C-alpha cells in the first residue's frame, strides 16, 4: 500500500465534484493484485489512521481521476489536421488511404505504441477505440494496451461495401474474425472487445445482421459505431435503408442498440431517436472538436437531458483535433453555448469534467470501476500541475472557488498540466 498527499478531485453520485484542499489518497492491491483506492479524504482525519504508511507528498498538485475517452480512432493518429470539405470527402481522401496500411502488422504495432503513449501522456487512462478492418490492427492495439496495463476497449471494423479495396472486408470472414478476436481478447487483463460496424452505409444488411447476432451472443462485450453525424451521411443511410424509421433506427432493426452500445456524434436526432437511445440503454459519445472541425453540427445537450439518455465526452481523433481532454472539454463548452435548441446553455466546469471521467465511465458501464477516486475504483489517476504554464499559474492563484479553478484548467491547460499518469496495475 501507498498513500499520496495532495489536493484531490473526485465525484459524488449526484455528479458534483468533491475537492480536498489537503487530501490523502490511499491505494493498494486487492486479492487479484489490482491496485484500487482503499481510502480517500482529508489528510487531517485519514493520516493518523495509517501510521507508518509511505506517503508521497505533492504540494501544489491535484490528484484527479484518469480521463475516459469514449470514441477515438487509433489508425487515424497520423491524419489529424488534414483539410477536407466535410466528413465524406475526409474519409475518401485521408481516412481510407491511411487505414489500408494497417494490414501490415509492423505498421500497426508502431502506430499502436505511439497512440497508447500519447493517450497516457495526455492523462487518458481508459479508451474505447476503433481499429481498422484488419485483425492485425486489433491485435497490435490490444497487445500494446496490455503491455501498459491500460484499460482499453477496441474491435475490428466491419465494412463490407461502399469502401475501397484494402479496407473493404468479406461479410462472412469479417464475422468469423470478430468472434475469434472476442474469444482471444475480451476480459483478458483490463481489455474489452467492441463489435464495430464503421457506420451503416459501409455494411450490408447481412453484415449488420451478423453483428447483431454476435451482440446477442456476447452481451458482455461492447458495440460501437457512428450515427447522425452529417446530413449527407444521413441522406445516404436513408437511401440504403429506406424502410428504417431513421438512421439510428437502422441499428435498432439489426439488434445493435443495447446497454454497452456506444454511438459517436448523435447530432441530428429527433425526440423519437432520443427516446430509443434511452429505452435501449444506448449511449452517445460526444465529439465536439471533431464536429467543429468537420462542420458536422452540435450535440443537443438540452434534448438529451430532457429525454434522458446517457453520454460522455470523446476526442474522436483523427477527425478530432487533439488527444487532450482539456481541448475536448473546452470545445464541449463552446458547443453548449452556441449549439442548442435553446441557446445560451452554460455547462458547468464540474459537469464538463464529470463528462470526461466518471460520467463517461458510467456511460460505458464501468461506473465504480474507473473514472473516479472513490473507494474500490481502480487506481488510475493523474498528478496535475496547475502551475504548468505562466498564464495557468497566474489564473490558478486567483481562483476564488472550485469552479473557477476547474474552468481555468479547462480553458488554459493542455498536456503540460499532466505531470504524471498513474495506472492501476495487476501483478
N, C-alpha and C positions, 0 to 999 in steps of 0.2 A: 504494500500500500504506500501511497504517496499523497501529499497534500500540496496545494498551490494557494498562495495568499495574494489576492489582488482584488480589484473591483470585479464584480460578477454580474453578468446579464443572463437572465433566464425568463421563462414564460409560465404564467399561471394558466389553469384550464380555461379561463374566460378570455384568453389571448392577450391579456395585459402583461406588460413587462414587469419583472421584479429585479431591482437593482440594489446590490450590496456595495456600498462605497468601499468598505473594508471587509471582504468576504473570504471564506475558506471553502475550497473545493477538494474533497477527499475522493480519490479514485483507487480502485483495487480490483483484483481478479475475482470473477465468480468461479463456480465449480468447473467450468469448461476452460478457464483461463482468459476469458474475455474481460478486459478492463471496463468497469462500469462505475458510475457515480455512486459512491457509498454514502456520502453526506454532503450537504451544501447549505451555507447560511452565513450569518455574521461571524467574523473571526472571534469576537469577544465572547460569544457563547459556545462556539464549536471548538475553538482552540484548546481549552482546558480538558475537553473530552478525549483528546488524542495526544497524551503526553508521550514524548519520545518519537513521535512520527516525523519522518523527514518532511520539512516544509520548504518549498521553493518560494521565496518572497519576490514578487514582481511589482514593485511600487510604480504607480503611474500607468499601469497596464490594465486592460479589461479582458477578462476571460468570457468568451461568448460561444454559443453553440456553433459547430461547424455548419456551413451553409448547405442547403439541399437544392440541387439543380434538377428540375423536373423534366427538362427536354433539351437535349444537346446532341449534335451530330459530330462524332469524333472524326469521320472521314473528311469533314469539311473544314478542318483546322486550317488548312493552307489556302482557303479561298475567302477568308474573312476580308471584307472591304473590297470585294470585286464589284465593279459597277454594272448595273443592269437596269432595264426599264421596269422590271417587276418580277414577280415570283416565277412565272413560267419561262420567260427568257433566261432568268438567272439559273434555273435548273438545267436548261438546254446548253447554255454556253459555259457554265462553270462546274455545276454540281456533278452532272453525269460524267464528264471527262475526268474529273478528279477521282470519282469513285471507281472508275474502271481499273485504276491502278491497284486496288486492294485485293485483286485476285492473287497478287504476289505476296506470300507470307512475310518476306523480309521488309517490304514496304509497309505492310500493315503493322508489323511489330515496331518499326521505327516511329511511325506516327503515334502509335499507342503509348510509347514511352514518353514522348513529348506531351501528349494530351493529358495523361494522368498527372505528370509533373506540374503542368500548367493549372489543372484543377486544384491540386493541393497547394500550390503557391498562392493561389487566389482565395484560399480558405474554403473551397468546396470539398466536403468530405463524403457526400452521398450524391450520386447522379443516376438519372435514367437517360440512357444514351442510345442513339441509333448507331448501328454499324453499317455495313453495306449488304448487298445480296450475296456476298461471297462468305462461306463459312470460315475461311481463313481470317477474315476481319474480326469475326466474333471471337474466335479462339485467341487471337492476339490481344484483344482488349481485356477479355476475362483474365488471361494469364498475367497481364501487367497489373491489373487491379488487385489480383490475388497476391502478387509479389509485394505490393504496397499496403496490404491489409485494408484495402478500401472497400466500403460498401458500394457496390455498383450493380446496376441492372442494365442489360442490353439484349439485343437479339438480331438475328439475321433478317435483313429487309426482304419483304415479299413484293415482287413486281414482275409479273409475267406478261404484261402487254404495255403498249404505248411508252416503251423505253428502248433506248438504243442498244445495239449489240455491246456486250461487255458488262452490262448491268442487268439486262433482262434475264430472268431465270425461267426454268421449266416448272410448270404447275405441280406435277406430281413430285418431282425431285425436291422442290422447294419445301414441301410439307414434310417429306421424309427427313430432310436436313434439319428442319426446325425441331422435329421431335427428337432426333438424335442429339441435338445441342441442348435441349431441355434436360434430357437424361444425363448428359455429361456434366452440365454446369449448374443447374438450378439447385440452390440450397447448399452448395459447396462453400465452406467458409462464410464469407459475407456477400456472396454473389447471388443474383437472381436473374431469371430469364424473362424476357418480354417478347411475346408474339407481335410481329412488327410489319404489318402491311404499310408500304410507304404512304400511299393515300389511295382512296377508292379508284380514281381514274387509271392507276397503273396496275390494278389487279383485276383479273377476270372474275366473274361470279363464282367459278369453280374454285379459284384460289381463296377467295373470301369465305366461301362455304367451308373449305378445309381448315382455314384459320379459326373459324367459329367452332368447328368440331374439336380442334385442339384446345381452344379456350375452355370448352365444357369439360374435356377430359382432364385438364390440368388446371383446376380452379385456383391453385395457389400461385401460379405464375401471373405476370402482368400482361396487359395488352397495351400497345401504344401505336398511335398514328396521328395524322393531321386531319383537320376538318374546318371548313368555313373560314379559311384564311384570306381568300382572294376572290373577288367577284368573277373573274374569268375562270378560275378553278371551279367555282360553284356551278357556273353555266355548263362547264364540261361534264361535271358529275351528273347534272340533270339530263344531259343528252345521253350519257351512257347508262343511266339507271332511271329511266322515265317513270317507273312505277313507284319509286320511293317517295315518301312524303317530303323529304328534304335531304340535303347532303348527309346530315347526321343520321337520318332515317336509314340510309344505305347500310351503315354499320349495325344498326339495330336489326335490320332484316336478316343479317348473317350471324347474329348472336355474339357481336363483338362489343356490346355495351354491358358492363357489369362492374362490381367492385374490383379494384385494381386495374381498371381500364383508364388510360390517360390519353386525352386528345389535346394536341397542341393547337393554340390560337383561339378557336371557338368565338370568332369575332362576329360574323354575320348570322346571328341567331334570332329566332322569334321566341315567344314565350312557350310555344309547344316544344321547341328544341330544349329550352332551359328546363322544362318540366321532365322531359325524357332523360336528361342528364341526372337530375335529382332522383327520379324514381328508380333508375337503374344503378345508382351509386357510382356513376361515371364522373370523372373529374377533368378539369381543364388545366393545362399548363400555359400560363400567360407569358407571352414572349415579347415584351414591349420594345426592346431595341431592334429586334428583327422586324416587327410590324411597322415601326417608324422608318427603318432603313429601306424596306421594300415597298413602302406606301400601301400596306395592306388594309389598314384601318385600326380601330381602337377596341380593346376589350371593354365590354359594358359591365363595370363593377356593380352599378345600381341594379341592372337586370338580374345579374347572378345572385346578388344578395336578396333581392325581392322574391325570387322564385325559390332560391335556396339550394344551390349545388356547390360542390367543393372545388377549390382551385388553389394554386400556388404559383410561384414565380419560376421562370426558366430563362436561360441565356439564349437558347436556340442558335448557338454558334454552328455553322458559319453565316447564316442569314443574320443572326445576332452579331453585334459588333464588338463584344468583349466577353472574356471569361469572368470578369469581375462582377460579383454580386452587387457591389456598390453602384456600378453603372446600371445594372438591371433595376435595382430599387429606385434609382434616380429617374429612369425612363418611365417606370410604373407611376411615379408621382406625376410626371407630365401627362401621361395618358389619363390619369384620374382627373386632372384639372381640365383637360381640353376635350376628351373624347366620349363624354357621357350623354345619354339622352336627356339628362338633367345636368347641364354644365355647372362647373364650379365645385364638384366633389373634391374634397381635400383629404387624401389618405393620410392618416397619422403616421408619424415615424415608427411608433410601436407596431402598428398594423403592417407597414411595409416590411419591417424586419421579421415579423411573425410569418408573413407570406413566404419568406425565403428560408425559414428554418423550421420551427415547429408546425406551422401551417402546411408547408409543403410535405413534411413528413406525414402528417395526418392524412393529407390527400392521397399519398402513396400507400396508405395502410400501415405505416410504420410509426404511428403515434406511440410515444413512450419508449421507442427504441432508439431513434436518432432525432436530431433537430432541437434538442433541449438539454438543459443541465439539471434535470430532475433526477431524484434518486431512482436508480435502476436503469437509467439510459446508458447506452454505450458511450464511453468516454471519448467522443470526438469533439474537440473544442479548439478554439483559436486564442492566441495571445495577440490582442490588438493594441497598437500603439497610437493613441490619439494625438501624439506629438510627431507623427511620422514626417510631416512637411511643415514648413514655417507657417503657412496660412492655416492649416488644420490645427496646429498647436495654438495659434492665436485665437481661433474660433472656440476650441475646446475650453480654453482658460476662461472664456467669457460666458460659457453656458450657465444659465440660471436654473435649468431644470433638466430632467432626463430627456424629455422630448427635444430640447434644444441640443443636447449632446448627440443624441442619435441622429437627428436631422442634419447636423453639421457633418457627421461621418458619411451619411448617405449622399450629401451634395458634394463634399470635398474629397472623400477618401478614394483610394484605389488599392492595388496590390501592395503598395508600400506600407499601408497600415497593418497588413497581416505579417506580424513579426515572426510568428511560429504557428504551424498547423500540427496539432497533436491527434494521432489516430489511435483508436482503441485497437489493441492487438490481442489476438488469441495466441496461445502457446504454439 
